[in-house]
Amino acid sequence: MTLTRATVKYSSRRFYIQGQNGIRKNEREYFYHLNHQGQLFLHDIKIKNFTTCFKDPVFLNFFYERIRPVREKEARHAGFNWLSPCGFETNFIQVDLLPVVFDKIEKNHLIDSSNTFRIGSNFFRVTALKIIN
């Protein structure tokens, strides 16, 4: 996949460039947006819908398995509070709510949109689940 280098303003004083050099040698930084439906986008995509989100299950599983909160020493991009490290790439993530969205129930297991996380009924009560619009 080829990514273009585009400068994007995401706050009144800060800028980033997709693929910019990170603080470690040979590190590249990329910026993503994860919406409330669990759809993943490059952050600088203007129209965010099903057509423009990442859909490859292999990529999504790889990406989601590595998501973790940004540590204090890594916090250098306002609003990007999660990241998914990948070798020499650091993928910063801005989320609407939380970085994991469960969207299916199969045999009393909650399953996220990428099929990466499965939580059994020992950890949640099906009767307590709510649909929020």
Contact map, one row per residue, 1 for C-alpha under 8 A:
1110000000000000000000000000000000000000000000000000000000000000000000000000000000000000000000000000000000000000000000000000000000000
1111000000000000000000000000000000000000000000000000000000000000000000000000000000000000000000000000000000000000000000000000000000000
1111100000000000011000000000000000000000000000000000000000000000000000000000000000000000000000000000000000000000000000000000000000000
0111110000000000010000000000000000000000000000000000000000000000000000000000000000000000000000000000000000000000000000000000000000000
0011111000000000111000000000000000000000000000000000000000000000000000000000000000000000000000000000000000000000000000000000000000000
0001111100000000110000000000000000000000000100000000000000000000000000000000000000000000000000000000000000000000000000000000000000000
0000111110000011110000000000000000000000000000000000000000000000000000000000000000000000000000000000000000000000000000000000000000000
0000011111000011100000000000000000000000000100000000000000000000000000000000000000000000000000000000000000000000000000000000000000000
0000001111111111000000000000000000000000000000000000000000000000000000000000000000000000000000000000000000000000000000000000000000000
0000000111110111000000000000000000000000000000000000000000000000000000000000000000000000000000000000000000000000000000000000000000000
0000000011111110000000000000000000000000000000000000000000000000000000000000010000000000000000000000000000000000000000000000000000000
0000000011111100000000000000000000000000000000000000000000000000000000000000000000000000000000000000000000000000000000000000000000000
0000000010111110000000000000000000000000000000000000000000000000000000000000000000000000000000000000000000000000000000000000000000000
0000000011111111000000000000000000000000000000000000000000000000000000000000000000000000000000000000000000000000000000000000000000000
0000001111101111100000000000000000000000000000000000000000000000000000000000000000000000000000000000000000000000000000000000000000000
0000001111000111110100000000000000000000000000000000000000000000000000000000000000000000000000000000000000000000000000000000000000000
0000111100000011111100000000010000000000000000000000000000000000000000000000000000000000000000000000000000000000000000000000000000000
0011111000000001111100000000111000000000000000000000000000000000000000000000000000000000000000000000000000000000000000000000000000000
0010100000000000111110000001110000000000000000000000000000000000000000000000000000000000000000000000000000000000000000000000000000000
0000000000000001111111000001110000000000000000000000000000000000000000000000000000000000000000000000000000000000000000000000000000000
0000000000000000001111100111100000000000000000000000000000000000000000000000000000000000000000000000000000000000000000000000000000000
0000000000000000000111111111100000000000000000000000000000000000000000000000000000000000010000000000000000000000000000000000000000000
0000000000000000000011111010000000000000000000000000000000000000000000000000000000000000000000000000000000000000000000000000000000000
0000000000000000000001111110000000000000000000000000000000000000000000000000000000000000000000000000000000000000000000000000000000000
0000000000000000000001111110000000000000000000000000000000000000000000000000000000000000000000000000000000000000000000000000000000000
0000000000000000000011011111000000000000000000000000000000000000000000000000000000000001000000000000000000000000000000000000000000000
0000000000000000000011111111100000000000000000000000000000000000000000000000000000000001110000000000000000000000000000000000000000000
0000000000000000001111000111110000000000000000000000000000000000000000000000000000000001110000000000000000000000000000000000000000000
0000000000000000011111000011111000000000000000000000000000000000000000000000000000000000111100000000000000000000000000000000000000000
0000000000000000111100000001111100000000000000000000000000000000000000000000000000000000111100000000000000000000000000000000000000000
0000000000000000010000000000111110000000011100000000000000000000000000000000000000000000001111000000000000000000000000000000000000000
0000000000000000000000000000011111000001111100000000000000000000000000000000000000000000001111000000000000000000000000000000000000000
0000000000000000000000000000001111100001111000000000000000000000000000000000000000000000000011110000000000000000000000000000000000000
0000000000000000000000000000000111111111100000000000000000000000000000000000000000000000000011110010000000000000000000000000000000000
0000000000000000000000000000000011111111000000000000000000000000000000000000000000000000000000111000000000000000000000000000000000000
0000000000000000000000000000000001111110000000000000000000000000000000000000000000000000000000111100100000000000000000000000000000000
0000000000000000000000000000000001111110000000000000000000000000000000000000000000000000000000000000101000000000000000000000000000000
0000000000000000000000000000000001111111000000000000000000000000000000000000000000000000000000000011110000000001100000000000000000000
0000000000000000000000000000000001111111100000000100110000000000000000000000000000000000000000000000000000000000000000000000000000000
0000000000000000000000000000000111100111110000000000110000000000000000000000000000000000000000000000000000000000000000000000000000000
0000000000000000000000000000000111000011111010010001110000000000000000000000000000000000000000000000000000000000000000000000000000000
0000000000000000000000000000001110000001111110000000100000000000000000000000000000000000000000000000000000000000000000000000000000000
0000000000000000000000000000001110000000111110000000000000000000000000000000000000000000000001000000000000000000000000000000000000000
0000010100000000000000000000001100000000011111000000000000000000000000000000000000000000000000000000000000000000000000000000000000000
0000000000000000000000000000000000000000111111110001000000000000000000000000000000000000000000000000000000000000000000000000000000000
0000000000000000000000000000000000000000000111110000000000000000000000000000000000000000000000000000000000000000000000000000000000000
0000000000000000000000000000000000000000000011111001000000000000000000000000000000000000000000000000000000000000000000000000000000000
0000000000000000000000000000000000000000100011111111100000000000000000000000000000000000000000000000000000000000000000000000000000000
0000000000000000000000000000000000000000000000111111100000000000000000000000000000000000000000000000000000000000000000000000000000000
0000000000000000000000000000000000000010000000011111100000000000000000000000000000000000000000000000000000000000000000000000000000000
0000000000000000000000000000000000000000000000011111100000000000000000000000000000000000000000000000000000000000000000000000000000000
0000000000000000000000000000000000000000100010111111110000000000000000000000000000000000000000000000000000000000000000000000000000000
0000000000000000000000000000000000000011110000011111111000000000000000000000000000000000000000000000000000000000000000000000000000000
0000000000000000000000000000000000000011100000000001111100010000000000000000000000000000000000000000000000000000000000000000000000000
0000000000000000000000000000000000000000000000000000111110010000000000000000000000000000000000000000000000000000000000000000000000000
0000000000000000000000000000000000000000000000000000011111110000000000000000000000000000000000000000000000000000000000000000000000000
0000000000000000000000000000000000000000000000000000001111111000000000000000000000000000000000000000000000000000010000000000000000000
0000000000000000000000000000000000000000000000000000000111111100000000000000000000000000000000000000000000000000000000000000000000000
0000000000000000000000000000000000000000000000000000000111111110000000000000000000000000000000000000000000000000000000000000000000000
0000000000000000000000000000000000000000000000000000011111111111000000000000000000000000000000000000000000000000010000000000000000000
0000000000000000000000000000000000000000000000000000000011111111100000000000000000000000000000000000000000000000011100000000000000000
0000000000000000000000000000000000000000000000000000000001111111110000000000000000000000000000000000000000000000000000000000000000000
0000000000000000000000000000000000000000000000000000000000111111111000000000000000010000000000000000000000000000000000000000000000000
0000000000000000000000000000000000000000000000000000000000011111111000000000000000010000000000000000000000000000010100000000000000000
0000000000000000000000000000000000000000000000000000000000001111111000000000000000000000000000000000000000000000000100000000000000000
0000000000000000000000000000000000000000000000000000000000000111111100000000000000111100000000000000000000000000000000000000000000000
0000000000000000000000000000000000000000000000000000000000000011111110000000000001111000000000000010000000000000000000000000000000000
0000000000000000000000000000000000000000000000000000000000000000011111000000000001110000000000000000000000000000000000000000000000000
0000000000000000000000000000000000000000000000000000000000000000001111100000000011100000000000000000000000000000000000000000000000000
0000000000000000000000000000000000000000000000000000000000000000000111110110000111100000000000000000000000000000000000000000000000000
0000000000000000000000000000000000000000000000000000000000000000000011111110000000000000000000000000000000000000000000000000000000000
0000000000000000000000000000000000000000000000000000000000000000000001111110000000000000000000000000000000000000000000000000000000000
0000000000000000000000000000000000000000000000000000000000000000000000111110000000000000000000000000000000000000000000000000000000000
0000000000000000000000000000000000000000000000000000000000000000000001111111000000000000000000000000000000000000000000000000000000000
0000000000000000000000000000000000000000000000000000000000000000000001111111110110000000000000000000000000000000000000000000000000000
0000000000000000000000000000000000000000000000000000000000000000000000000111110000000000000000000000000000000000000000000000000000000
0000000000000000000000000000000000000000000000000000000000000000000000000011111100000000000000000000000000000000000000000000000000000
0000000000100000000000000000000000000000000000000000000000000000000000000011111110000000000000000000000000000000000000000000000000000
0000000000000000000000000000000000000000000000000000000000000000000000000000111110000000000001000000000000000000000000000000000000000
0000000000000000000000000000000000000000000000000000000000000000000001000010111111100000000111100000000000000000000000000000000000000
0000000000000000000000000000000000000000000000000000000000000000000011000010011111100000000111100000000000000000000000000000000000000
0000000000000000000000000000000000000000000000000000000000000000001111000000000111110000000111100010000000000000000000000000000000000
0000000000000000000000000000000000000000000000000000000000000000011111000000000111111000011110000000000000000000000000000000000000000
0000000000000000000000000000000000000000000000000000000000000011011100000000000001111100011110000000000000000000000000000000000000000
0000000000000000000000000000000000000000000000000000000000000000011000000000000000111111111000000000000000000000000000000000000000000
0000000000000000000000000000000000000000000000000000000000000000010000000000000000011111111000000000000000000000000000000000000000000
0000000000000000000000000000000000000000000000000000000000000000000000000000000000001111110000000000000000000000000000000000000000000
0000000000000000000000000111000000000000000000000000000000000000000000000000000000001111110000000000000000000000000000000000000000000
0000000000000000000000000011110000000000000000000000000000000000000000000000000000001111111000000000000000000000000000000000000000000
0000000000000000000001000011110000000000000000000000000000000000000000000000000000111111111100000000000000000000000000000000000000000
0000000000000000000000000000111100000000000000000000000000000000000000000000000000111100111110000000000000000000000000000000000000000
0000000000000000000000000000111100000000000000000000000000000000000000000000000111110000011111000000000000000000000000000000000000000
0000000000000000000000000000001111000000000000000000000000000000000000000000000111110000001111100000000000000000000000000000000000000
0000000000000000000000000000001111000000001000000000000000000000000000000000001111000000000111110000000000000000000000000000000000000
0000000000000000000000000000000011110000000000000000000000000000000000000000000111000000000011111110000000000000000000000000000000000
0000000000000000000000000000000011110000000000000000000000000000000000000000000000000000000001111100000000000000000000000000000000000
0000000000000000000000000000000000110000000000000000000000000000000000000000000000000000000000111110000000000000000000000000000000000
0000000000000000000000000000000000010000000000000000000000000000000000000000000000000000000000111111100000000000000000000000000000000
0000000000000000000000000000000001000100000000000000000000000000001000000000000001000000000000101111100000000000000000000000000000000
0000000000000000000000000000000000000100000000000000000000000000000000000000000000000000000000000111110000000001000000000000000000000
0000000000000000000000000000000000011100000000000000000000000000000000000000000000000000000000000111111000000001100000000000000000000
0000000000000000000000000000000000000100000000000000000000000000000000000000000000000000000000000001111100000111100000000000000000000
0000000000000000000000000000000000001000000000000000000000000000000000000000000000000000000000000000111110000111100000000000000000000
0000000000000000000000000000000000000000000000000000000000000000000000000000000000000000000000000000011111000111100000000000000000000
0000000000000000000000000000000000000000000000000000000000000000000000000000000000000000000000000000001111111110000000000000000000000
0000000000000000000000000000000000000000000000000000000000000000000000000000000000000000000000000000000111111110000000000000000000000
0000000000000000000000000000000000000000000000000000000000000000000000000000000000000000000000000000000011111000000000000000000000000
0000000000000000000000000000000000000000000000000000000000000000000000000000000000000000000000000000000011111100000000011000010000000
0000000000000000000000000000000000000000000000000000000000000000000000000000000000000000000000000000000011111110000001111000000000000
0000000000000000000000000000000000000000000000000000000000000000000000000000000000000000000000000000011111011111000011111000000000000
0000000000000000000000000000000000000000000000000000000000000000000000000000000000000000000000000000011111001111101111100000000000000
0000000000000000000000000000000000000100000000000000000000000000000000000000000000000000000000000001111100000111111111000000000000000
0000000000000000000000000000000000000100000000000000000000000000000000000000000000000000000000000000111100000011111100000000000000000
0000000000000000000000000000000000000000000000000000000010011001000000000000000000000000000000000000000000000001111110000000000000000
0000000000000000000000000000000000000000000000000000000000001000000000000000000000000000000000000000000000000011111111000000000000000
0000000000000000000000000000000000000000000000000000000000001001100000000000000000000000000000000000000000000011111111000000000000000
0000000000000000000000000000000000000000000000000000000000000000000000000000000000000000000000000000000000000111011111100000000000000
0000000000000000000000000000000000000000000000000000000000000000000000000000000000000000000000000000000000001111001111110000000000000
0000000000000000000000000000000000000000000000000000000000000000000000000000000000000000000000000000000000001110000011111011000000000
0000000000000000000000000000000000000000000000000000000000000000000000000000000000000000000000000000000000011100000001111111000000000
0000000000000000000000000000000000000000000000000000000000000000000000000000000000000000000000000000000000011100000000111111110000000
0000000000000000000000000000000000000000000000000000000000000000000000000000000000000000000000000000000000000000000000011111100000000
0000000000000000000000000000000000000000000000000000000000000000000000000000000000000000000000000000000000000000000000111111100000000
0000000000000000000000000000000000000000000000000000000000000000000000000000000000000000000000000000000000000000000000111111110100000
0000000000000000000000000000000000000000000000000000000000000000000000000000000000000000000000000000000000000000000000001111111110000
0000000000000000000000000000000000000000000000000000000000000000000000000000000000000000000000000000000000010000000000001001111110000
0000000000000000000000000000000000000000000000000000000000000000000000000000000000000000000000000000000000000000000000000000111110000
0000000000000000000000000000000000000000000000000000000000000000000000000000000000000000000000000000000000000000000000000001111111000
0000000000000000000000000000000000000000000000000000000000000000000000000000000000000000000000000000000000000000000000000000111111100
0000000000000000000000000000000000000000000000000000000000000000000000000000000000000000000000000000000000000000000000000000000111110
0000000000000000000000000000000000000000000000000000000000000000000000000000000000000000000000000000000000000000000000000000000011111
0000000000000000000000000000000000000000000000000000000000000000000000000000000000000000000000000000000000000000000000000000000001111
0000000000000000000000000000000000000000000000000000000000000000000000000000000000000000000000000000000000000000000000000000000000111
